[in-house]
Amino acid sequence: MSITKIVRKVFESRQRELEKHMTGGQALQETALSRLIAEAKDTEYGRHHAFSTIKGYDDFVKTTPVNTYEELKGSIDRMRHGESDVLWPGRVKWYAKSSGTTNDKSKFIPVSQEGLKRIHYRGGFDAVAMYLQNNPQSRMFDGRGLILGGSHAPNYNLKDSLVGDLSAILIENINPLVNLVRVPSKQTALLSDFEIKRDRIAREALTKNVTNLSGVPSWMLSVLSRVMELSGKQHLEEVWPNLEVFFHGGVAFTPYRKQYEELITSPKMHYMETYNASEGFFGLQNDPTDRSMLLMLDYDVFYEFRELSGENDRIVPLWGVETGKNYAMIISTACGLWRYEIGDTIQFTSTNPYKFIISGRTKHFINAFGEELIVDNAEKGLAYACQQTGAEVSEYTAAPVFMDQKAKCRHQWLIEFAKPPQDVQLFATLLDKRLQEINSDYEAKRYKDITLQPLELVVARQGLFNDWLKSRGKLGGQHKVPRLSNSREHIEQLLSLNEK
């Protein structure tokens, strides 16, 4: 008998609960806010911001400021040194290391016991619940899950306190029973050297019956490439004939989709996008035919949204959002992040239920000349150029050239191709054309080449982006290449490495 058929029953009650997301979004969020405020009212932060007087959302807005990491950094550092009841009740022992701010190389996001259980693990559980509901014939629990993770290290040498990639914290604290249905071993999963870990994961997984994959698309592709090298096979289903689903998140899947479809040709293969970050687990693709995700509303996360209209920065709760607008996401969570702007931007595609796409980052965009180019534009433009030319993109970044020797301005794209186009200039022209079609601000700046010249495309050598991440000590784990930037700092570093 299929083990999956037995395990399905574990998820049935939650599948029924998730139906409340279809119509009861505001009620779920009001309940989440009340619960968070009640639990944190006696913390230092709760006392300073009069949490005991808060009766609802309007009171919360009056007493609690919007925060960046810089505003909470001092409190978080005290928590890392062992202080209790600062931003969240009790002592928080785990800290997810995330990419840095303007002033610091890294951010350290607190991960409380409640946050682990009621945000991060609940998100993973719901991903499986939704997948099983959409796929009655699934046998994913009849084999193993290949789950990628980062590494961790002691936090200020405090007993039982860890700092590192969120994925490593999740693996470290996971229910031991899960280790029976996953690869690689915990020891391998937590190795810090990605190149050694990549080889060990591939060797450990090679002979197992892997049915499902979980991880960041770029790093998973690297591991799967090693599996193919070791196996000598042409397609992944020849190694793992029962492989059926890839739960992916961390970076946009668009640049990698074609490579996965060429690597895995089985018609029974499924892909499910998740929106999980160091700060929390926020969204799941509940409909495989729709690339937008369902916002998860009954975790210990309360959402607000700052409208990015360029004219005003009004902040609204969930029930104040509109479809098609670009919003910066603000969260309050059971990890002690209060009205914290995480840096991601989203657009709602539906408000009944609340579904969205990730449109970019508040800092990962190009607006050097008023063009307001966001990551979602870039992904769509690249997908079009690839479709028209048969090319495949592995990695990319783009930044403005403010003025060259001829006083001309343009965008410079550095692209590493898995499969290069026969005509690079045609690819660049198609990309530029598509960006104008989907972004009216970019189109206006490109009009008659007056403000912006046609974009410049530089082809990166193979392995460039991995070499760059390695040089910064960020190979593997949750580390990502910045896609768009108003600064030339990253692209200049990459261009200098491209010449070596």
C-alpha positions as CSV (number, residue, x, y, z in Angstrom):
1,M,0.0,0.0,0.0
2,S,1.2,3.5,-0.8
3,I,2.6,5.3,2.3
4,T,1.4,8.6,0.8
5,K,-2.2,7.4,0.9
6,I,-1.8,6.9,4.6
7,V,0.0,10.2,5.2
8,R,-2.6,12.2,3.3
9,K,-4.9,11.9,6.3
10,V,-2.5,14.1,8.3
11,F,-3.2,17.0,6.0
12,E,-7.0,16.7,5.5
13,S,-8.1,19.0,8.4
14,R,-5.6,21.7,7.4
15,Q,-6.8,21.5,3.8
16,R,-10.3,22.3,5.1
17,E,-9.0,25.2,7.2
18,L,-7.2,26.7,4.2
19,E,-10.6,27.3,2.6
20,K,-11.1,30.3,4.9
21,H,-8.4,32.1,2.8
22,M,-10.9,32.2,-0.1
23,T,-13.3,34.7,1.5
24,G,-12.3,35.5,5.1
25,G,-8.9,37.3,4.7
26,Q,-9.7,40.4,6.8
27,A,-10.9,38.3,9.8
28,L,-7.9,36.0,9.6
29,Q,-5.5,39.0,9.7
30,E,-7.4,40.8,12.5
31,T,-7.1,37.6,14.5
32,A,-3.3,37.4,13.8
33,L,-2.7,41.0,14.9
34,S,-4.7,40.5,18.1
35,R,-2.7,37.3,18.9
36,L,0.7,39.0,18.3
37,I,-0.2,42.1,20.4
38,A,-1.5,40.0,23.3
39,E,1.6,37.8,23.4
40,A,4.1,40.7,23.2
41,K,2.4,43.3,25.4
42,D,4.8,42.6,28.3
43,T,8.0,42.7,26.3
44,E,10.2,45.8,26.4
45,Y,9.0,46.8,22.9
46,G,5.4,46.1,23.8
47,R,5.5,48.3,27.0
48,H,7.3,51.2,25.1
49,H,4.6,51.2,22.4
50,A,1.6,50.7,24.7
51,F,0.5,47.3,23.3
52,S,-1.8,46.8,26.3
53,T,-4.0,49.7,25.0
54,I,-4.3,48.5,21.5
55,K,-7.9,47.5,20.5
56,G,-7.4,47.1,16.7
57,Y,-5.5,48.1,13.7
58,D,-6.0,51.9,14.0
59,D,-4.5,51.8,17.5
60,F,-1.6,49.7,16.3
61,V,-0.7,52.3,13.6
62,K,-0.9,55.2,16.2
63,T,1.4,53.5,18.7
64,T,3.9,51.6,16.5
65,P,6.3,53.1,14.0
66,V,7.3,51.5,10.7
67,N,10.8,50.0,11.1
68,T,13.8,49.2,9.0
69,Y,16.6,46.8,10.2
70,E,18.6,49.8,11.4
71,E,15.8,50.8,13.8
72,L,15.6,47.3,15.3
73,K,19.3,46.4,15.1
74,G,20.2,47.6,18.6
75,S,17.4,45.5,20.2
76,I,18.3,42.5,18.0
77,D,22.0,42.7,19.1
78,R,21.0,42.7,22.7
79,M,18.8,39.6,22.0
80,R,21.8,37.9,20.3
81,H,23.8,38.6,23.5
82,G,21.2,36.6,25.5
83,E,18.7,39.3,26.8
84,S,15.1,38.1,27.1
85,D,11.7,39.8,26.6
86,V,13.1,42.5,24.3
87,L,11.1,42.3,21.0
88,W,9.5,39.0,21.7
89,P,8.7,37.1,25.0
90,G,11.5,34.9,26.4
91,R,15.0,34.3,24.9
92,V,15.3,34.0,21.2
93,K,18.2,31.5,20.4
94,W,18.2,31.4,16.6
95,Y,19.1,34.1,14.1
96,A,18.8,33.9,10.3
97,K,21.7,35.6,8.6
98,S,20.5,37.5,5.6
99,S,22.1,39.9,3.0
100,G,23.1,43.2,4.5
101,T,22.0,46.8,4.6
102,T,23.8,49.9,3.4
103,N,25.7,50.0,6.7
104,D,26.2,46.4,7.5
105,K,27.4,43.3,5.6
106,S,24.7,41.1,7.1
107,K,21.4,41.3,8.9
108,F,20.5,38.9,11.7
109,I,16.8,38.1,11.7
110,P,15.5,36.7,15.0
111,V,13.7,33.3,14.7
112,S,11.7,32.5,17.8
113,Q,10.4,29.1,18.7
114,E,6.9,30.4,17.9
115,G,8.1,31.7,14.6
116,L,9.7,28.4,13.7
117,K,6.5,26.5,14.4
118,R,3.7,28.9,13.5
119,I,5.3,30.5,10.4
120,H,8.2,28.6,8.8
121,Y,7.2,25.0,9.5
122,R,3.5,25.8,9.0
123,G,4.4,27.1,5.5
124,G,6.3,23.9,4.6
125,F,3.3,21.8,5.9
126,D,0.8,23.8,3.9
127,A,2.9,23.5,0.7
128,V,2.6,19.8,1.0
129,A,-1.1,20.0,1.9
130,M,-1.9,22.1,-1.2
131,Y,0.2,19.9,-3.4
132,L,-1.5,16.7,-2.3
133,Q,-4.9,18.3,-2.7
134,N,-4.0,19.3,-6.3
135,N,-2.5,15.9,-7.1
136,P,-4.6,13.0,-5.9
137,Q,-2.3,10.5,-7.6
138,S,0.9,11.7,-5.7
139,R,3.2,9.1,-4.2
140,M,5.8,11.7,-2.9
141,F,6.0,10.0,0.6
142,D,6.8,6.7,-1.0
143,G,10.4,8.0,-1.6
144,R,12.7,10.7,-0.3
145,G,12.8,14.5,-0.5
146,L,16.0,16.1,-1.6
147,I,16.2,19.2,0.6
148,L,18.9,21.8,0.2
149,G,20.1,23.9,3.1
150,G,22.8,26.3,4.1
151,S,25.1,26.2,7.2
152,H,25.1,27.7,10.7
153,A,27.6,28.7,13.4
154,P,27.5,29.5,17.1
155,N,26.0,32.9,18.0
156,Y,28.4,34.9,20.2
157,N,29.4,31.5,21.7
158,L,26.1,31.4,23.7
159,K,24.9,27.9,24.7
160,D,22.4,26.4,22.2
161,S,22.3,29.7,20.2
162,L,22.9,29.6,16.5
163,V,23.3,32.0,13.6
164,G,23.3,31.1,9.9
165,D,21.1,30.5,6.9
166,L,17.4,30.1,7.7
167,S,17.4,26.7,5.9
168,A,20.1,25.4,8.2
169,I,18.1,26.6,11.3
170,L,15.1,24.7,10.0
171,I,17.1,21.5,9.3
172,E,18.7,21.8,12.8
173,N,15.4,21.9,14.5
174,I,13.3,19.7,12.3
175,N,11.3,16.8,13.7
176,P,13.6,13.8,13.6
177,L,10.9,11.8,11.8
178,V,11.4,14.0,8.8
179,N,15.0,12.8,8.5
180,L,13.6,9.4,7.6
181,V,12.1,10.8,4.4
182,R,14.8,13.2,3.3
183,V,18.3,13.3,1.8
184,P,21.1,14.3,2.3
185,S,22.1,13.4,5.9
186,K,22.0,16.2,8.4
187,Q,25.8,16.3,8.6
188,T,26.1,16.8,4.9
189,A,23.2,19.2,4.7
190,L,24.9,21.6,7.2
191,L,28.4,21.6,5.6
192,S,29.6,25.2,5.0
193,D,31.7,24.5,1.9
194,F,29.2,24.4,-0.9
195,E,31.5,22.8,-3.5
196,I,32.2,19.8,-1.1
197,K,28.6,19.7,0.0
198,R,27.4,19.7,-3.6
199,D,29.4,16.6,-4.4
200,R,28.4,14.8,-1.2
201,I,24.7,15.6,-1.7
202,A,24.8,14.2,-5.2
203,R,26.5,11.0,-4.1
204,E,24.2,10.4,-1.2
205,A,21.0,11.1,-3.3
206,L,22.1,9.2,-6.4
207,T,21.0,5.8,-5.3
208,K,17.9,6.9,-3.3
209,N,14.3,6.9,-4.6
210,V,14.0,10.7,-4.7
211,T,10.4,11.8,-5.4
212,N,10.5,15.5,-4.5
213,L,13.0,18.5,-4.5
214,S,13.0,21.6,-2.2
215,G,15.4,24.5,-2.5
216,V,16.6,27.6,-4.4
217,P,16.5,27.0,-8.2
218,S,20.1,28.1,-8.9
219,W,21.7,25.9,-6.2
220,M,19.4,23.0,-6.9
221,L,20.4,23.1,-10.5
222,S,24.0,23.0,-9.5
223,V,23.5,19.9,-7.4
224,L,21.4,18.2,-10.1
225,S,24.1,18.9,-12.7
226,R,26.5,17.0,-10.4
227,V,24.0,14.1,-10.2
228,M,23.9,13.9,-14.0
229,E,27.7,13.9,-14.2
230,L,28.0,11.0,-11.7
231,S,25.1,9.0,-13.2
232,G,26.1,9.5,-16.9
233,K,22.4,9.7,-17.7
234,Q,20.8,12.2,-20.1
235,H,17.6,13.1,-18.1
236,L,17.0,13.2,-14.4
237,E,14.0,10.8,-14.5
238,E,16.4,8.1,-15.6
239,V,18.1,8.5,-12.2
240,W,14.9,9.1,-10.2
241,P,12.0,7.6,-12.2
242,N,9.5,8.6,-9.4
243,L,10.5,12.3,-9.2
244,E,7.3,14.3,-9.3
245,V,7.6,17.8,-7.8
246,F,10.0,20.7,-7.1
247,F,9.1,23.1,-4.3
248,H,11.1,26.2,-5.2
249,G,11.6,29.7,-3.8
250,G,14.2,32.3,-3.0
251,V,14.6,33.6,-6.5
252,A,12.4,33.9,-9.6
253,F,12.0,30.6,-11.4
254,T,11.6,32.2,-14.9
255,P,15.3,32.2,-15.9
256,Y,15.6,28.5,-14.9
257,R,12.4,27.0,-16.1
258,K,13.6,25.9,-19.5
259,Q,16.7,24.4,-18.1
260,Y,14.6,22.3,-15.7
261,E,12.2,21.3,-18.4
262,E,15.2,20.1,-20.5
263,L,16.7,18.2,-17.6
264,I,13.4,16.7,-16.5
265,T,11.3,15.7,-19.4
266,S,8.8,13.6,-17.5
267,P,5.2,14.8,-18.1
268,K,4.3,14.0,-14.5
269,M,6.8,16.6,-13.1
270,H,5.2,19.5,-11.2
271,Y,6.6,22.8,-10.0
272,M,5.3,24.7,-7.0
273,E,6.5,28.2,-6.0
274,T,6.9,29.2,-2.4
275,Y,7.5,32.6,-0.9
276,N,9.7,32.0,2.1
277,A,12.4,34.3,3.4
278,S,14.5,34.8,6.5
279,E,11.8,37.0,7.9
280,G,8.9,34.5,7.4
281,F,6.9,32.3,5.1
282,F,4.4,34.4,3.2
283,G,2.9,32.7,0.1
284,L,2.2,29.5,-1.8
285,Q,1.2,28.7,-5.4
286,N,-2.1,27.0,-4.7
287,D,-3.1,26.7,-8.4
288,P,-0.5,25.1,-10.7
289,T,-2.1,26.9,-13.7
290,D,-1.6,30.4,-12.1
291,R,1.9,31.8,-11.4
292,S,0.5,34.1,-8.7
293,M,0.6,32.9,-5.1
294,L,-1.9,32.8,-2.2
295,L,-1.0,35.1,0.6
296,M,-0.9,33.0,3.8
297,L,-3.1,34.9,6.3
298,D,-3.4,32.7,9.4
299,Y,0.2,32.4,10.4
300,D,1.8,34.6,13.1
301,V,2.3,37.3,10.5
302,F,0.3,40.6,10.1
303,Y,0.7,42.3,6.8
304,E,0.7,46.0,5.7
305,F,1.5,47.4,2.3
306,R,3.2,50.7,1.4
307,E,1.9,51.9,-2.0
308,L,4.7,52.7,-4.4
309,S,3.0,55.2,-6.6
310,G,5.7,57.9,-6.6
311,E,3.2,60.5,-5.3
312,N,2.4,59.3,-1.8
313,D,3.6,56.5,0.5
314,R,0.3,55.6,2.1
315,I,0.3,52.4,4.1
316,V,-2.8,50.2,4.1
317,P,-3.7,46.9,5.8
318,L,-4.6,43.9,3.6
319,W,-8.2,45.0,3.2
320,G,-7.1,48.3,1.7
321,V,-5.0,46.9,-1.2
322,E,-6.0,47.1,-4.9
323,T,-4.9,44.8,-7.8
324,G,-2.3,45.9,-10.2
325,K,-0.5,48.4,-7.9
326,N,3.1,48.0,-6.7
327,Y,3.4,47.6,-2.9
328,A,6.3,47.3,-0.5
329,M,5.5,44.7,2.1
330,I,5.5,45.5,5.8
331,I,5.2,42.7,8.4
332,S,4.7,42.2,12.1
333,T,5.6,38.7,13.3
334,A,6.0,36.3,16.2
335,C,9.8,36.7,15.8
336,G,9.7,40.3,17.1
337,L,9.7,42.1,13.8
338,W,7.2,45.0,14.3
339,R,6.0,46.9,11.2
340,Y,9.2,45.8,9.5
341,E,9.7,46.6,5.8
342,I,11.4,43.6,4.4
343,G,12.4,45.0,1.0
344,D,10.2,42.9,-1.3
345,T,7.6,44.5,-3.6
346,I,4.5,42.7,-4.7
347,Q,1.4,43.2,-6.9
348,F,-2.0,41.7,-6.1
349,T,-3.6,39.8,-8.9
350,S,-6.8,39.1,-6.9
351,T,-8.3,40.3,-3.6
352,N,-10.9,37.5,-3.3
353,P,-8.8,35.5,-2.4
354,Y,-5.7,37.6,-1.9
355,K,-3.2,36.4,-4.5
356,F,-0.1,38.2,-5.7
357,I,3.2,38.0,-7.6
358,I,6.6,39.2,-6.4
359,S,7.4,42.2,-8.5
360,G,10.9,42.9,-7.2
361,R,12.8,44.5,-4.4
362,T,12.5,48.1,-3.1
363,K,16.3,48.3,-3.6
364,H,16.6,45.9,-6.6
365,F,15.3,48.1,-9.4
366,I,16.7,50.7,-11.8
367,N,15.2,54.1,-11.6
368,A,18.3,56.2,-12.6
369,F,16.4,58.2,-15.3
370,G,12.7,57.8,-14.2
371,E,12.3,54.5,-15.9
372,E,11.2,52.5,-12.8
373,L,12.3,49.1,-14.2
374,I,11.5,46.4,-11.7
375,V,12.5,42.7,-11.6
376,D,9.2,41.5,-12.8
377,N,9.7,43.6,-16.0
378,A,13.2,42.1,-16.4
379,E,11.9,38.5,-16.0
380,K,9.2,39.0,-18.6
381,G,11.6,40.7,-21.0
382,L,14.2,37.9,-20.7
383,A,11.5,35.2,-21.1
384,Y,10.4,36.9,-24.4
385,A,13.9,37.2,-25.8
386,C,14.6,33.6,-24.9
387,Q,11.4,32.4,-26.5
388,Q,12.2,34.2,-29.7
389,T,15.8,33.1,-30.0
390,G,15.9,29.7,-28.3
391,A,18.4,31.0,-25.7
392,E,18.5,30.1,-22.0
393,V,19.6,32.4,-19.3
394,S,21.5,31.1,-16.2
395,E,22.2,34.3,-14.3
396,Y,22.0,38.0,-15.0
397,T,22.4,41.5,-13.5
398,A,21.8,45.0,-14.9
399,A,22.8,48.5,-13.9
400,P,22.7,52.0,-15.5
401,V,25.6,53.5,-17.4
402,F,25.0,57.1,-16.4
403,M,27.0,58.8,-19.1
404,D,29.7,57.6,-21.4
405,Q,32.3,59.6,-23.3
406,K,29.6,60.7,-25.8
407,A,27.3,61.8,-23.0
408,K,25.0,58.8,-23.7
409,C,23.0,56.9,-21.0
410,R,21.8,53.3,-21.1
411,H,21.2,50.1,-19.2
412,Q,24.0,47.6,-19.2
413,W,23.0,43.9,-18.9
414,L,25.5,41.2,-17.9
415,I,24.1,37.8,-18.8
416,E,25.4,34.3,-18.3
417,F,23.7,32.0,-20.8
418,A,23.1,28.3,-20.3
419,K,22.4,28.3,-24.0
420,P,23.6,31.4,-25.8
421,P,21.6,33.0,-28.7
422,Q,23.1,32.7,-32.2
423,D,22.7,36.5,-32.5
424,V,23.5,38.3,-29.3
425,Q,22.5,41.7,-30.7
426,L,19.1,40.3,-31.8
427,F,18.6,39.1,-28.2
428,A,19.4,42.5,-26.9
429,T,17.1,44.2,-29.3
430,L,14.2,41.9,-28.5
431,L,14.8,42.4,-24.7
432,D,14.8,46.1,-25.2
433,K,11.7,46.0,-27.3
434,R,9.8,43.9,-24.8
435,L,10.8,46.1,-21.9
436,Q,9.3,49.1,-23.7
437,E,6.1,47.2,-24.3
438,I,5.5,46.2,-20.7
439,N,6.9,49.4,-18.9
440,S,5.5,52.7,-20.1
441,D,8.1,54.7,-18.1
442,Y,11.0,52.8,-19.8
443,E,9.3,53.3,-23.1
444,A,9.0,57.0,-22.6
445,K,12.7,57.3,-21.6
446,R,13.7,55.3,-24.7
447,Y,11.6,57.5,-27.0
448,K,13.8,58.4,-30.0
449,D,16.9,57.4,-27.9
450,I,16.7,60.9,-26.3
451,T,17.1,60.0,-22.6
452,L,18.1,56.3,-22.8
453,Q,20.1,54.6,-25.6
454,P,19.4,51.0,-26.5
455,L,20.5,48.6,-23.8
456,E,24.0,47.1,-23.9
457,L,24.4,43.3,-23.5
458,V,27.6,41.9,-22.2
459,V,27.9,38.1,-22.4
460,A,29.4,36.6,-19.2
461,R,31.8,33.7,-19.2
462,Q,30.5,30.4,-17.8
463,G,30.7,30.3,-14.0
464,L,31.2,34.0,-13.6
465,F,28.4,34.6,-11.1
466,N,29.3,31.6,-9.0
467,D,32.9,32.8,-8.9
468,W,31.7,36.2,-7.8
469,L,29.6,34.8,-5.0
470,K,32.5,32.6,-4.0
471,S,34.8,35.6,-3.8
472,R,32.4,37.2,-1.4
473,G,32.0,34.0,0.7
474,K,28.4,33.6,-0.4
475,L,28.4,30.5,-2.5
476,G,25.4,28.2,-1.8
477,G,22.7,28.5,0.8
478,Q,20.2,31.4,0.4
479,H,22.6,33.8,-1.3
480,K,21.4,35.5,-4.5
481,V,22.7,37.6,-7.3
482,P,21.3,41.2,-7.2
483,R,19.2,41.4,-10.4
484,L,18.8,45.1,-10.8
485,S,20.6,48.0,-9.2
486,N,20.9,51.8,-9.4
487,S,24.5,51.4,-8.4
488,R,27.3,50.0,-10.5
489,E,29.1,48.5,-7.6
490,H,28.1,44.8,-8.2
491,I,28.3,44.9,-12.0
492,E,31.8,46.5,-12.0
493,Q,33.0,43.7,-9.7
494,L,31.5,41.1,-12.0
495,L,32.9,42.8,-15.2
496,S,36.4,42.8,-13.7
497,L,36.1,39.1,-12.9
498,N,34.7,38.4,-16.4
499,E,38.0,39.5,-17.9
500,K,40.1,37.0,-15.9
